[in-house]
Each structure stands twice: as structure tokens, then as C-alpha cells.
Amino acid sequence: MMSFEYRECKIQIERDTFNKQNIYAAWVNYDRGCAIAVPYAVTPTEAIQKSKQWIDKRLNLD
């Protein structure tokens, strides 16, 4: 659906439908691989915010 760069990572937001309601997930591609950072969000904004938090948390651990 949409993708963009954030702190040297690529975030991809995908939309799906569950029980006739749109839901969103966020994948993060980074130098060590890729992960589903946000398996479920109600809005694309929530998926973006949570994926950025996921990246920030992992980059600060290194």
C-alpha cells in the first residue's frame, strides 16, 4: 500500500480486511533482515507510529 524510509529502514504499510473492517500492518526492512513490526493496527497512522517506535527501540539497543 505505501512505503517510506525512516532512520535507514524501509517501512511498508499494508492494508487488509478482517470482519469487514480495514486493518493495517507494518513491515520493517533493515540491514539485518525484515520483521513485522506491527501485526495489527486500526489506522495507517497508528501503524506508522508503532513501526517508528519499533525501529527507535531496536536502534537504541545497539
N, C-alpha and C positions, 0 to 999 in steps of 0.2 A: 504494500500500500504506500508507504513512504519510508525513506531512509535519509540519514544525515550523519555527519561526523561530529563527535564530541570527545575531546581530550584524546585524540589519536585512536579512537574506537569508532566503529560504524554501528549505529543503532538502526534497526529495521523494525518498524511498527506494522503489524499485520492485523487485519480485521477478520472476524469470523462471526457466525451466528450460533447462539445457544438458546433454546426455548424461545425462539422468535425475537431475540434481543441481540443487538450487536455487542460483541465483546472484543477486546484488544489484547495483544501480546507483544512483547518486545524482545527481540534477539539482539545480542551484542557480539560483534566480531572484533577480536582484539589479537595482539601478537601471539598469544598462547593458544588461540582457538576461537571457538564461539560457544555461547551459552544462552539459554532462555532466561533472561534476567527478570522478566515479569511474565509469568504464565497467564495471568488474568488481570484485566483492568476494565472498568466500566466505560471510561472515556479515553480517547487518544492522549489527552493532556495528562491524565493520571499515568498512563503507560510511559510517556516521555519522562515525567518527573521521577518515577520509580526507577527507570533504567539509568538515568543520570546518577541517582543515589547509589545504585548498584555499582556503577563504574567508580564513583568517588570513593566508596568504601574499599574496593579492591585495590585501587591505585595507592591509597594511603597506607595499606598494609605492607606494601613492598619496601 
